[in-house]
């Protein structure tokens, strides 16, 4: 009895030492997170209650900045436009990315590496270079319109400075954020499950619809949610590809800081965007949990 008690005590002591060691390893990252994220977030929240009038910031606490978010007649329309673009871009990435992820799962060796490189290559390119390249392709005198004129189209469509141009430019770079989670979900599916269904007479379409697709839902939800959230805060591509014809909430926040010097209202609008993103992430995570396969 004494030996067993001593052994349990020794094991408990070892676990406590391991736990302390893990916490010590996490301390530098926790401090960095505190300094670079939590502290600025607290400052942002405090400044959001300050009212700026004529470039002068009042020290009193006011909720007017948050009231302006709902009542100024511009911001809510920009939020609606941002949500619409975010949903359309995420859906476009999903429709284009799922077949790519499925092809990567079925490919082997060099072919899979080539597909992976093609997917992540836009992330390795400067955002300015990407946007300029799309201007050369989609612009009024771009490659597509020049070819259409040569084919006899006298009035080619406008492919830039509208929602379409923004969607194309953003889907190009954010496609990887859908392909990789979906590929991870597809790669985790046991091929024996699909082979068993096929051996029982299920057609390839039936196997995909009833086995492959349902089991890949967690990756689909994760990729869709990630792209949707990233698109809410995107700024440079809508400015370049949309011009003044596409106004998003991030562009309004930037204008408040750069031209109107209204840091308080910009902070309040940023807090509202953070709350909106948090709700969307939480909802996506809840939906993903409901569709996770039982272990």
N, C-alpha and C positions, 0 to 999 in steps of 0.2 A: 504493500500500500504506500509506503514511504517513497519507494523508487518510482511508482507510477505518479505520485503527486509531484515529486521532484522533476520528472520528465515533462509533465504538463506545465509546470511553472517555467521551466527552461524554454519550452516551445513558445509560451506566451511572451516571454522576455525577448526572444528572437524576433517575433512578429512586431513587437513594439519598436525595436531597433530598426527593422526594415521600413516600418511606417514613417518613423522620424527621418530616415534617410531619403525616402521619397519626397517628403515635404520640403526637405532642404534642397533637393534637386529642382523642385517647382518654384522655389522662392525667387530666383532671378527673373523667370518668365512672369511671375505674378507681379513683381515690382514694375517690370516694363509695361505690362498691361495696365496697371494702375496709373502710371505716369502718362502714357500715350493715349489712353482711351477713357478711363473712368473720370480722371480729373478734368480733361476738356469737356466731357459730357456734363459734369456738374456745373462748370462755368457756363456752358451753353444754356442750361436750364435756368440758371440765375439771371443771365442777361436777357432771356426771353421775356421777362416780366418788366424790363425797363423800357420806358417810352422815349423815343427820339423825336424831337420837334425842331425843325430848322437846323439840323446838325448837332443839336445839343441834347444830351441824354439826361433825362430826369432820374433822380435817385429813388423816387417813390415807386412802390410796386403797383403795377397796372396789368389788367387782363385785356386791354384794348388790342394788343398785338394778336392775341388769339381770336378776338372778335373779328378783326380784319380778315383773318384767314377765311371766315365763312361769309363775310358781308361786303367785301370790296368789289365783288362782281367780276373779278379777273382770276383770282387764285383757284377757285373751285373748278372753273372751266379748264384751267391748266392741269389741275389734278386729274380731271376726267380724261383729258387728252393723254396725259402720262399713263394712266391706267390702261387706256385703250391700246396705246402703242406697246406697252409692256406685255399685255396679253397677246397681242398679235405677233410680236416678236418671239415670245416664248412658244407659242403654238407653231410658228414657222420653224423654229429650231427643232421642235419635237418631231414635226412631220418630215423634216429633212434629215434629222439626226438619227432617228430610230432605224431606218434602213441601213445607215452607215454602221451603227453599232452592231446590227445583226450580221452585216457582212464581215466586220472585224472578228466576231465570234466564230464564224465559220471559216475564216481565212487562217492560214498558217504561215509561220516563218516570216520571210521577207515581205510578203503581201500584207500581212497584218501590220508590220512596222511601217510600211509605206502609207497605209491608210491612217495610222496613228499620226505620222508626221504631217500629212495633209490636213488633218483635223486641228492640230495644235499650232501649225505654222503661222496663222494670223496672230496668235498671242506673242509670237517672237518678233513681230514687226511693229514699228512705231505707229501710234494711232494717227499721226499726221501723214505718214507715208500711205497708210491704208486709205484714208479719206481722199487724199490727192489722187490716188490710183482710181478710186471710184468716180471721181470727177472726170477723169480722162475717159472713162467708159460710159458714164451715164449723163454727162453734161450735154448742153444744147448742141455743142459741136463735138461731142464725144464719139467714141467708136461705134456705138449702137446706132445713133442717129445718122451718122455718116453712111453706114451700110444701108439703113432704111431708105435714105435719099437716093442712093445708087440703085436701089431696087424699085424706085418709082414712087415712094411714099412722099408726097409733097408736104404733109404736115405731121411729122413724127411726134409721138407722145412725149410729154414732159416727164422725165424720170427722176428729176432732182427738185429740191426745194418744195417738197411735199412729204406726206407720210410714207409713201412708197420708197423714196430715196433713203429716209431714215431707217426704215425696216431692213432694206437690203444691206446698208452699211453695218448695222448692229448685228443682224443674223450672221453675217460673215465671220465676226469675231467671237460671238457668244455660242456658236454652234458646238464648240468643244465642251462647254459646261453642261450640255445635254448628252452628248455622245459618251463621255467618260462614265457618268453614273449609270446610264442605261447599259453600257457594255459590262460594267461591273456586275449588275444584276443578272444579265444574260449569262455571263461566264460562271456565275454561281449555281446555275441550274444544272442538275445532274442529267447528262444526255440519256441515261438509262430510262428516265421517266418518259421522255419523248419517244424513245425507241420502243418502249413497252406499248405505248398508245398506238404507234404505227403498226406494230406486230398484231394488234387486235383489230386492225382494219380501218383505223382512222386515217383520213386523207391528210396530206401536208397542211392544207388550210385549216382543217379541224384541229390538228395538233397545235398549230400556232395560236388559234383563237381561244382554245380551251386550256392550254398548258403553258406555252411559251409567254404569251402576252400577259396573262394574270400573274405569273411568277415574276415578271419584270416590272410590275407596277410600282414597287418601292423606288426603283431607279428612275422611272418615268416621273413620279411625283417629285423626287429630289431634284432632278434636272430642271423640270418645269418651274418649280418654286425658286431655284437658284437664279435662273435667267430672269424670271419675273421681278425678283427683288433687285437684281443688278440693274435692270432697265429703268427702275423708278429713279435712280440717282444718276443716270448717265447724262453727260452734259456736252462734251465736245462734238460728238458725232451729230446730234440734232442741230447744233449751231452751224456746222459745216454743210451737212447734207440737207438740212431743212431750211436754213436761212432764217429770215424773220417770219416765215409762213408757218412754222411749227414751233409752238411755245410750250415748254414743259415746266414743271414745278422747279426743277433745278435751275433753269434759266432765270426764272423769276427771283429765286433766292440770290443767285449771283448778281443780278441787276440791282437788288436792294443794297447789297454790300458795295459794289463797285461804283455805281452812279448816284444812288440816293443816300449812301452812307447811313442807312437805317439798319444798324446791326441788331437792334432789339427785335424788330419785326422779322428780319431774316432768321434770327435764332428761334423765334416762336414757330415760324413756318418749318424750320428744320426739325424741331421737336415733334411737330405734327407728322412729318414724313417718317421720322423714326418710329413713332407709335404705329403708324400705318404699316410699316415694314414688319414690325414686331408681331402685329396681329396676323399678317399674312404668313409669316414663318411659323407661328404657332398653329394656325389652321392647317397648313401643309403638313406639319409634323403629326398632328392628330389624325389627319386623313391617311398618312403613310402608315401609322401604327395599326390602323384598322385593317390595312391590306397586307401587312407583313405575314409571311407564311409562318405557321406554328413550328417551334423548334422541338 
